[in-house]
Amino acid sequence: MRNIPVDVSALTFVCVSPPRPKLVDQNTGEVRVDRNGQTVYTVGLSAADEAGNVDLVKVAVAGDPAVSIGQVVTPVGLVAFPWEQQLGGRMRWGIAYRAEQIIPAVQAAPASVGSVGSAVPVSADVA
C-alpha cells in the first residue's frame, strides 16, 4: 500500500472528536495495537485551508495523543493511503489517514508590552 505524505503547513487542524481506541472487531471489542504493542487511537479532525475549505478526517495514531475537542492541533508525519475492500459483494474504497503524533499546535507568543514596535500610543484626550 502506498503512503502519500500530506503537507500540513497550509492547513489548520482542530480536534472535533476525542481520541478513541480503534477496534479490530466491534463484536468482540478487540482493540488494535501497532507493531510495538501501543494502542491505536482514532481522532476526528477538521482540516481548514486559508480559502475557508474544510474537510473532516479521521486520523489514526499509536499511543494516546492527549488532545481534546476544540483544541488546535498539529498532526506530525501525516500520511494518506488509499484502501479498498469487498464487503458483502460490494466494493468499498476510500482514503485513510495516519500520523506519527497529534500534538497541540504552538501558538505565537503575544508581543510583550514595552518591546520595540509593540506599543501603540493611545491618546486619552478627545477633542
Buried (B, 14 or more C-beta within 10 A) or exposed (E): EEEEEBEBEEBBBBBBEEBEBBBEEEEEEEBBBEEEEEBBBBBBBBBBEEEEEEEEBBBBBBBEBEBEEEBEBBBEBBBBEEEEEEEEEEEEEEEBBBBEBBBBEEEEEEEEEEEEEEEEEEEEEEE
